[in-house]
C-alpha cells in the first residue's frame, strides 16, 4: 500500500514564501527654525526655545535667565515680528525658510525616486515646527530602520549642527525600537558645494547693471569664546572663503569675510558685517555685493538683515549700489549639493 508522504504533500501544496520587502530608509533634512507666525506671541515662543538651548547660550545661569525673562522676551519679539513681517510668505502664511526647506525635501525625494520606493525623505526644524521629534518618529513609524540626518549647515558649529544631533539623540533615548542613524558631516570644503556657490555668484553678478567693487561673504556670527574653546566654525568659514576666492579668482581685498547677527555684549567673531558695510561706504566704495555661504536657504538673516538693513546702512553712509545674492536654496545647483551629499552618506544602505 502506497501512501502519499506528508512531507511531499507539504512541499507541493505550500505557497512559495514571499521575498521580504526591503527595509525603508529615511532621509531627514534639518534647518534652524522659524516662528509659526509673524507676530510677537509666535516669535516669543520661538526665541524662548532658541535662547534656552545650552548650545546657543552656553551660560544658562541665573543672570542669563533674569536677562532673558525681564529684558529680551518681553520686548524683542515685537521688533523681530516686524522684521519677519517684511519677508513673510503671505501666500503660504509661513517664513521663506520653511517654504524653501519643504521644497528642498520635495525635490530631493523626486531625485531619489529612481533608486526605489524604500527611500523616504522629510524635513524638520530644530526650533519651532515641524519638530525633529515629530518627523523622526514619523519616519520610524513608517518603517524606516535606517535614518540619515542631514543638517543643512555647510560649516560645523556646536550652536547649529551639534544641537541638531543632541535633539536626534534625545528622541532616540525615548525609543525602545531604535533605527540605525547616520549624521551627514559639514560640507564647507566640498567640491560640489564650492562649484555651486561660484556658479551661482557668477550668474548673479552677470545679471547686474553694475560691477561690485567688493564682495562680502557674510557668515552668522558666534561668540569668540566658543571658537577659543575648540569649535571649528571659524576655521570652516575661512576655508570656504579661501576656496571661493580660488574659484572666483578674487583676492582678499575683493572678497572679504565678515560675521553678522551679533547678540549681547560678549565679544563675537570679527569683522562685523554691519560695521564693515558702513566703513566701506564712508571710505568711498560705491558698489558692493553680499553673499551668505553659511546659509543653505534664505531666511530672516539674509532677506531682512542683509538685503534690507545692511542695504539701507550702505546707502545711508554714501554707497550707491548694493545687492544681496540669494542662497543656493532649491535651485538646480543647490539641489545638486544636497543630492550628492545624501547619496554619499547613504552608501552601504542603498
C-alpha positions as CSV (number, residue, x, y, z in Angstrom):
1,X,0.0,0.0,0.0
2,X,1.4,3.3,-1.1
3,X,0.6,6.3,0.9
4,X,1.4,9.9,0.0
5,X,4.2,11.4,2.1
6,X,3.1,14.3,4.3
7,X,6.4,16.0,3.6
8,X,5.9,15.6,-0.2
9,X,2.4,16.9,0.1
10,X,3.5,20.0,2.0
11,X,6.3,20.6,-0.5
12,X,3.9,20.5,-3.4
13,X,0.9,22.4,-1.9
14,X,2.6,25.1,0.3
15,X,2.8,28.6,-1.3
16,X,6.3,29.9,-2.1
17,X,7.4,32.3,0.7
18,X,7.3,35.9,-0.5
19,X,10.5,37.9,-0.6
20,X,10.6,40.2,2.4
21,X,10.0,43.8,1.5
22,X,13.2,45.9,1.6
23,X,13.6,47.9,4.8
24,X,12.8,51.6,4.4
25,X,15.5,54.2,4.7
26,X,14.7,57.7,5.9
27,X,16.4,61.0,5.0
28,X,15.6,64.0,7.2
29,X,16.7,67.4,6.1
30,X,17.0,69.8,9.1
31,X,17.4,73.6,9.2
32,X,17.5,76.0,12.1
33,X,13.9,77.0,12.6
34,X,11.3,79.7,12.4
35,X,8.3,81.1,14.2
36,X,4.9,79.8,13.2
37,X,3.6,83.3,12.6
38,X,4.9,86.9,12.1
39,X,3.5,88.1,15.4
40,X,5.0,88.8,18.8
41,X,3.5,85.8,20.5
42,X,4.8,83.3,18.0
43,X,8.2,85.0,17.9
44,X,8.4,84.9,21.7
45,X,7.7,81.1,21.7
46,X,10.4,80.6,19.1
47,X,13.0,82.8,20.9
48,X,12.4,81.2,24.2
49,X,13.1,77.7,22.8
50,X,16.1,79.0,20.9
51,X,17.7,81.1,23.7
52,X,17.2,78.4,26.4
53,X,19.3,75.9,24.4
54,X,22.7,75.5,26.1
55,X,24.4,75.0,22.8
56,X,23.2,78.5,21.7
57,X,23.7,80.3,25.0
58,X,26.2,78.2,27.0
59,X,25.8,80.1,30.3
60,X,22.2,79.4,31.3
61,X,22.8,80.7,34.8
62,X,20.6,82.9,37.0
63,X,21.9,86.1,35.4
64,X,21.0,85.0,31.9
65,X,17.6,83.7,33.0
66,X,16.9,87.1,34.5
67,X,18.0,89.0,31.4
68,X,16.0,86.6,29.1
69,X,12.8,86.9,31.1
70,X,13.0,90.6,32.0
71,X,14.7,92.3,29.1
72,X,14.6,90.1,26.0
73,X,11.4,88.1,25.8
74,X,9.1,91.0,26.9
75,X,10.4,93.4,24.2
76,X,12.5,91.8,21.5
77,X,9.7,89.7,19.9
78,X,7.7,92.7,18.9
79,X,10.6,94.2,16.9
80,X,11.6,90.8,15.4
81,X,7.9,90.2,14.4
82,X,8.0,93.4,12.3
83,X,11.2,92.1,10.7
84,X,9.6,88.7,9.9
85,X,6.5,90.5,8.5
86,X,8.7,92.2,5.9
87,X,9.8,88.9,4.4
88,X,6.8,86.7,5.2
89,X,5.5,84.3,2.5
90,X,1.9,85.5,2.7
91,X,0.6,83.0,0.1
92,X,1.5,80.1,2.4
93,X,1.4,82.1,5.6
94,X,4.9,80.9,6.6
95,X,8.5,82.1,6.6
96,X,10.6,81.7,3.4
97,X,12.9,79.3,5.3
98,X,10.0,76.9,5.8
99,X,8.9,77.3,2.2
100,X,12.4,76.6,0.8
101,X,13.2,73.7,3.2
102,X,10.0,72.0,2.2
103,X,10.8,72.4,-1.4
104,X,14.3,71.1,-0.9
105,X,12.9,67.9,0.6
106,X,10.3,67.5,-2.1
107,X,12.9,67.9,-4.9
108,X,15.3,65.6,-3.1
109,X,12.6,63.0,-2.8
110,X,11.9,63.2,-6.6
111,X,15.5,62.9,-7.5
112,X,16.0,59.8,-5.3
113,X,12.8,58.0,-6.7
114,X,14.7,56.1,-9.3
115,X,16.7,54.4,-6.5
116,X,13.5,52.8,-5.2
117,X,10.3,53.5,-3.2
118,X,12.0,52.4,0.0
119,X,13.7,55.8,0.4
120,X,11.5,58.3,2.4
121,X,12.5,62.0,2.5
122,X,11.2,64.5,5.0
123,X,12.2,67.8,6.6
124,X,12.2,69.4,10.1
125,X,13.3,72.5,12.0
126,X,15.5,72.4,15.1
127,X,13.3,75.1,16.7
128,X,9.7,75.6,16.1
129,X,7.7,73.3,13.8
130,X,7.8,70.8,12.3
131,X,10.0,69.5,15.0
132,X,12.7,66.9,14.7
133,X,10.9,64.7,17.2
134,X,7.7,64.6,15.2
135,X,9.4,63.9,11.8
136,X,11.9,61.4,13.2
137,X,9.2,59.5,14.9
138,X,7.1,59.6,11.8
139,X,9.8,58.1,9.6
140,X,10.4,55.4,12.2
141,X,6.6,54.6,12.3
142,X,6.6,54.3,8.6
143,X,9.1,51.5,8.8
144,X,12.5,53.3,8.4
145,X,15.1,51.1,10.0
146,X,17.8,53.4,9.0
147,X,17.6,57.2,9.0
148,X,20.1,59.7,7.6
149,X,20.1,63.2,9.3
150,X,21.3,66.0,7.0
151,X,21.9,69.2,9.0
152,X,21.7,71.9,6.3
153,X,24.7,73.9,7.7
154,X,27.8,73.9,5.4
155,X,30.1,74.8,8.3
156,X,30.0,72.9,11.6
157,X,29.2,74.9,14.7
158,X,28.1,73.5,18.1
159,X,25.3,76.1,18.1
160,X,23.8,74.7,14.9
161,X,25.0,71.2,13.9
162,X,25.6,69.8,17.4
163,X,22.2,70.9,18.7
164,X,20.5,69.0,15.8
165,X,22.5,65.9,16.9
166,X,21.6,66.5,20.5
167,X,17.9,66.6,19.7
168,X,18.1,63.5,17.5
169,X,19.6,61.5,20.3
170,X,17.1,62.9,22.8
171,X,14.4,61.4,20.6
172,X,16.3,58.1,20.4
173,X,16.7,58.0,24.1
174,X,12.9,57.7,24.5
175,X,12.5,54.9,21.8
176,X,12.5,51.2,22.6
177,X,12.9,50.2,19.0
178,X,15.7,52.5,17.7
179,X,16.6,52.8,14.0
180,X,20.2,53.0,12.9
181,X,21.2,56.6,12.5
182,X,23.8,58.5,10.5
183,X,24.6,62.2,10.7
184,X,25.8,63.9,7.5
185,X,29.1,65.8,8.1
186,X,29.6,69.5,7.3
187,X,30.4,70.3,3.7
188,X,32.2,73.6,3.9
189,X,35.0,72.4,1.6
190,X,33.0,70.0,-0.6
191,X,33.9,70.5,-4.3
192,X,30.3,70.4,-5.5
193,X,29.3,72.9,-2.9
194,X,32.1,75.3,-3.8
195,X,31.4,75.0,-7.5
196,X,27.7,75.5,-7.0
197,X,28.4,78.7,-5.0
198,X,30.9,80.0,-7.5
199,X,28.5,79.3,-10.4
200,X,25.5,80.9,-8.6
201,X,27.5,84.0,-7.7
202,X,28.9,84.4,-11.2
203,X,25.4,84.1,-12.7
204,X,24.0,86.7,-10.3
205,X,26.8,89.1,-10.9
206,X,26.4,88.8,-14.7
207,X,22.8,90.0,-14.4
208,X,23.7,93.2,-12.6
209,X,23.9,96.6,-14.3
210,X,26.9,97.5,-12.2
211,X,30.1,95.8,-11.1
212,X,30.6,95.4,-7.4
213,X,34.0,96.8,-6.2
214,X,33.9,94.4,-3.2
215,X,32.0,91.2,-2.4
216,X,31.4,90.4,1.3
217,X,31.0,86.8,2.4
218,X,28.9,87.2,5.5
219,X,28.5,84.3,7.9
220,X,26.4,84.1,11.0
221,X,28.5,85.1,14.0
222,X,29.2,83.3,17.2
223,X,30.9,84.4,20.4
224,X,34.6,84.3,20.1
225,X,34.9,82.3,23.3
226,X,33.1,79.4,21.5
227,X,35.9,79.2,19.0
228,X,38.6,79.5,21.7
229,X,37.1,76.5,23.4
230,X,37.6,74.4,20.3
231,X,34.6,75.0,18.0
232,X,35.9,74.6,14.3
233,X,33.3,77.1,12.9
234,X,35.8,79.9,12.2
235,X,38.3,77.6,10.5
236,X,35.5,76.1,8.4
237,X,34.4,79.6,7.3
238,X,37.9,80.6,6.5
239,X,38.4,77.5,4.3
240,X,35.1,78.1,2.4
241,X,36.1,81.7,1.6
242,X,39.6,80.6,0.6
243,X,38.2,78.0,-1.8
244,X,35.7,80.6,-3.2
245,X,38.5,83.1,-3.8
246,X,40.3,80.4,-5.8
247,X,37.1,79.5,-7.8
248,X,36.2,83.1,-8.5
249,X,39.8,84.3,-9.0
250,X,39.4,87.1,-6.4
251,X,41.9,88.2,-3.8
252,X,41.3,89.1,-0.1
253,X,40.7,92.7,-1.0
254,X,37.9,91.9,-3.4
255,X,36.3,89.0,-1.5
256,X,36.1,89.8,2.2
257,X,34.9,87.6,5.1
258,X,32.6,89.1,7.8
259,X,30.2,88.0,10.5
260,X,26.7,89.1,11.1
261,X,23.9,88.8,13.8
262,X,25.8,89.8,16.9
263,X,23.8,89.4,20.1
264,X,24.6,90.6,23.6
265,X,27.7,92.2,25.0
266,X,30.1,89.3,24.6
267,X,32.9,89.6,22.0
268,X,31.9,88.0,18.8
269,X,33.8,86.9,15.7
270,X,35.1,89.9,13.7
271,X,35.0,91.8,11.4
272,X,31.3,92.6,11.8
273,X,29.2,92.8,8.6
274,X,27.2,95.9,9.6
275,X,30.3,97.8,10.7
276,X,32.2,96.7,7.5
277,X,29.3,97.9,5.3
278,X,29.3,101.3,6.9
279,X,33.1,101.6,6.8
280,X,33.2,100.7,3.1
281,X,30.6,103.4,2.3
282,X,32.4,106.0,4.3
283,X,35.7,105.0,2.5
284,X,34.1,105.9,-0.8
285,X,33.2,102.4,-2.1
286,X,30.1,102.8,-4.2
287,X,29.1,99.3,-5.1
288,X,29.1,96.0,-3.1
289,X,27.6,92.6,-3.3
290,X,27.0,90.4,-0.2
291,X,26.9,86.6,-0.3
292,X,25.9,84.4,2.6
293,X,27.6,81.0,2.0
294,X,26.9,79.8,5.6
295,X,23.1,79.6,4.9
296,X,21.6,76.8,2.7
297,X,18.3,78.7,2.4
298,X,17.3,82.3,2.5
299,X,15.8,83.4,5.9
300,X,15.4,86.4,8.2
301,X,19.2,86.8,8.4
302,X,19.7,87.0,4.7
303,X,16.4,88.6,3.4
304,X,15.9,91.2,6.2
305,X,19.2,91.7,8.0
306,X,21.4,91.7,4.8
307,X,19.1,92.7,2.0
308,X,17.2,95.4,3.9
309,X,19.0,96.6,7.0
310,X,22.6,96.5,5.6
311,X,21.5,97.8,2.2
312,X,19.9,100.8,3.9
313,X,23.0,101.4,6.0
314,X,25.3,101.2,3.0
315,X,23.3,103.8,1.1
316,X,22.8,106.0,4.2
317,X,26.6,106.3,4.6
318,X,27.3,107.1,1.0
319,X,27.1,103.9,-1.1
320,X,25.1,103.7,-4.3
321,X,24.7,100.0,-5.4
322,X,24.0,97.1,-3.0
323,X,23.0,93.6,-3.9
324,X,22.3,90.6,-1.7
325,X,22.9,87.5,-3.8
326,X,20.4,84.7,-2.9
327,X,21.5,81.5,-1.2
328,X,21.6,78.3,-3.2
329,X,18.1,77.4,-1.9
330,X,16.2,74.8,-4.0
331,X,17.9,75.9,-7.2
332,X,19.3,73.2,-9.5
333,X,22.8,73.8,-8.2
334,X,21.6,73.9,-4.6
335,X,19.8,70.6,-5.1
336,X,22.9,69.1,-6.7
337,X,24.8,69.8,-3.5
338,X,22.1,68.3,-1.2
339,X,21.6,65.2,-3.5
340,X,25.3,64.3,-3.8
341,X,25.7,64.8,0.0
342,X,22.7,62.4,0.6
343,X,24.0,59.8,-1.9
344,X,27.5,59.9,-0.4
345,X,26.2,59.3,3.1
346,X,23.7,56.6,2.0
347,X,26.4,54.4,0.6
348,X,26.2,50.9,2.0
349,X,22.5,51.4,2.7
350,X,21.3,51.6,-0.8
